[in-house]
Each structure stands twice: as structure tokens, then as C-alpha cells.
Amino acid sequence: MRKSALLLLISIAVVGASIPAFAQAKPAASSDNKIVGGFKSVGKGIMWGPKKMWGGMKSVGKKMTGK
């Protein structure tokens, strides 16, 4: 529990420190889309495991209940 909380705090600090660096430089619109796409792909990668686990639990529940 403590390790995951520490990892969460470190990741928040890294993202918080990088946001002002992005805000200072005025990037082109195409690079904004690349940044947004990168964050979306990271979010999808993080949520892949829980989605797979939830799908497995749903299928086991259907087999157990027959519904």
C-alpha cells in the first residue's frame, strides 16, 4: 500500500513539474495533438489490465449464474 501511494505521489509530482514547462513554450497546434494523443495512449495502457480483469469476472459470473 505504501509503495503504491509513493509511486502515485512521485508520478503526480513529475506530471506537475512538466506541465509548466509545456505551458512556457508555445508549441504548434500539431504538437498539441501529439501530446494529447500520447496522454490518451498512456491512459488506455493503464486501463487495459482492469478492463480485462473486469471482463473475466463478468464471464465467470455469467457461467455461475447461467444468465
C-alpha positions in Angstrom: 0.0 0.0 0.0 2.7 2.4 0.9 4.7 1.6 -2.2 1.7 2.3 -4.5 1.0 5.6 -2.7 4.6 6.7 -3.0 4.6 5.8 -6.7 1.4 7.8 -7.2 2.8 10.8 -5.4 6.0 10.7 -7.5 4.1 10.4 -10.7 1.9 13.4 -9.8 5.0 15.4 -9.0 6.6 14.5 -12.3 3.5 15.5 -14.3 3.0 18.6 -12.2 6.6 19.7 -12.9 6.3 19.0 -16.6 3.1 21.0 -17.2 4.7 24.5 -16.6 7.5 23.6 -19.0 4.9 22.8 -21.7 3.0 26.0 -20.9 6.0 28.3 -21.3 6.9 27.2 -24.8 4.1 28.0 -27.3 4.1 24.8 -29.4 2.4 24.4 -32.8 -1.1 23.0 -33.0 0.1 19.7 -34.4 2.4 19.1 -31.4 -0.5 19.7 -29.1 -2.3 16.9 -30.8 0.7 14.7 -30.3 0.8 15.4 -26.6 -2.9 14.7 -26.2 -2.6 11.5 -28.2 0.3 10.5 -26.0 -1.6 11.0 -22.8 -4.6 9.1 -24.3 -2.4 6.1 -25.2 -0.9 6.1 -21.8 -4.3 6.2 -20.2 -5.5 3.4 -22.4 -2.5 1.3 -21.5 -3.1 1.8 -17.8 -6.7 0.8 -18.0 -6.1 -2.2 -20.2 -5.5 -4.6 -17.2 -8.5 -3.6 -15.1 -10.8 -3.8 -18.2 -9.5 -7.4 -18.9 -10.0 -8.4 -15.3 -13.5 -7.0 -15.2 -14.4 -8.8 -18.4 -13.1 -12.1 -17.0 -15.1 -11.6 -13.7 -18.2 -10.9 -15.7 -17.8 -14.1 -17.8 -17.3 -16.1 -14.7 -20.4 -14.6 -13.1 -22.4 -15.5 -16.2 -21.2 -19.1 -16.1 -22.0 -19.4 -12.4 -25.5 -17.8 -12.6 -26.4 -19.1 -16.1 -27.6 -15.7 -17.1 
